[in-house]
Amino acid sequence: MRYFSMTDRGLVRENNEDSIACEMIGGVLCMVIADGLGGQEKGEVASSTAVAAMMDILKENEEIFADFNESAIVSLLETSYQKVNSKILLRACYDKNCIGMSTTLTCAVLSEKRLLISHIGDCRAYLLHGSKLELLTIDHTYAAELIKSGAENVSDEELRSARNMLTKYLGENIFITPDIYRYNVMYGDLIMLCSDGLYAYIDEEKMRSLLRSHGNLEKCAKSLLESVYENGASDNVSVLLAHNRPNDKKEFISL
């Protein structure tokens, strides 16, 4: 398994409200990404709190990853969001500087044969299988709701605006449940997690083309970032890449 991750504040934002983590736990790769809500108080605190808390929970339950107990992993992913959400709400209650802080959170657990994803918000997971690029998650945005409902007479401007309006995120209320996705994977597959600061500034065909050049994951990630820069990069940009390869030295680089 080869993996690489990087996050950047972009060309416009003064701070980076994205947080990421990527680590082998119990023989499987755990990838976590969170995007603090722009315009909210302490979005960067919310996202870093969420990622750190999620990784702590995963590490505390390393034994279920060693045997890849899928039902136990799914149950853990579901319950962990409640715990992480509680941490964010409590921090906001006791720290007046963090009132209203909130964040998205997406977590991927990858073995050589299976990919499990828990998801709230608008960060995304993609799978490159051969030359085919597939979006694995559904955004929790008003734009996604409009598309799903088949709404007519929606202008491009309204749709663009709706993409920035989240319908589900951590820090919103006490009760929250993530979407869970389960996929089969094969050797050679490439998995990408990214924030909206990446996919909103690069079209899917360009993304697919760059991801196909994944012999060097660091160069691949930087090529994606450069492409986003060419289109303005007005948001924070984060990307996590994992290449499912057998008998590979475990490598991890984070920028």
QUISULLIN-V488841 format. One record per helix or strand of 3 or more residues. SS is the DSSP state (hx for helix, st for strand). FROM is the first residue (numbers start at 1). TO is the last residue. If there is no record, write none. Layout:
# QUISULLIN-V488841
ss:SS from:FROM to:TO
ss:SS from:FROM to:TO
This chain:
# QUISULLIN-V488841
ss:st from:2 to:8
ss:st from:18 to:25
ss:st from:28 to:36
ss:hx from:43 to:60
ss:hx from:62 to:66
ss:hx from:70 to:94
ss:hx from:96 to:98
ss:st from:105 to:110
ss:st from:114 to:120
ss:st from:124 to:129
ss:st from:132 to:135
ss:hx from:142 to:149
ss:hx from:156 to:163
ss:st from:179 to:184
ss:st from:190 to:194
ss:hx from:196 to:199
ss:hx from:204 to:211
ss:hx from:217 to:230
ss:st from:237 to:243
ss:st from:251 to:254
